[in-house]
Amino acid sequence: MLTKLDGSAKGGVVLGICDELKVPVRFVGIGEKIGDLRPFDPAAFVEALYSDATTGEAA
């Protein structure tokens, strides 16, 4: 589980963690409450990272 996924700059660290530790991320926290946990979609996450990088916009 990855919490505090509130922007691509901070959230991008997930790629290094998964690679280094060889563990999957199943859920991400997008807020401070238990109801703010969401299933992690790696494809959507990578797409958003590249979209933010090319447009210069924050997630």
BELCOR-V241096 format. One record per pair of residues at least 12 apart in sequence whose ideal C-beta (glycine too) atoms are under 10 Angstrom apart, sorted by the first residue. I is the first residue (numbers start at 1). J is the second residue. Records with the same first field share a line. If there is no record, write none. Layout:
I: J + J
//
This chain:
1: 25 + 26 + 27 + 28 + 29 + 37 + 40
2: 14 + 17 + 18 + 25 + 26 + 27 + 28 + 29 + 37 + 40 + 45
3: 27 + 28 + 29 + 30 + 31 + 32 + 36 + 37
4: 28 + 29 + 30 + 31 + 32
5: 25 + 27 + 28 + 29 + 30 + 31 + 36 + 38 + 40 + 45 + 59
6: 28 + 29 + 30 + 31 + 58 + 59
7: 52 + 58 + 59
8: 45 + 48 + 49 + 50 + 51 + 52 + 53 + 57 + 58 + 59
9: 49 + 52 + 58 + 59
10: 59
11: 28 + 30 + 45 + 48 + 49 + 52 + 59
12: 45 + 46 + 49 + 52 + 53
14: 28 + 40 + 42 + 45 + 46 + 49
15: 42 + 45 + 46 + 49
18: 42
24: 40 + 42
25: 39 + 40 + 42 + 45
26: 39 + 40
27: 39 + 40
28: 40 + 41 + 45
30: 59
45: 59
//
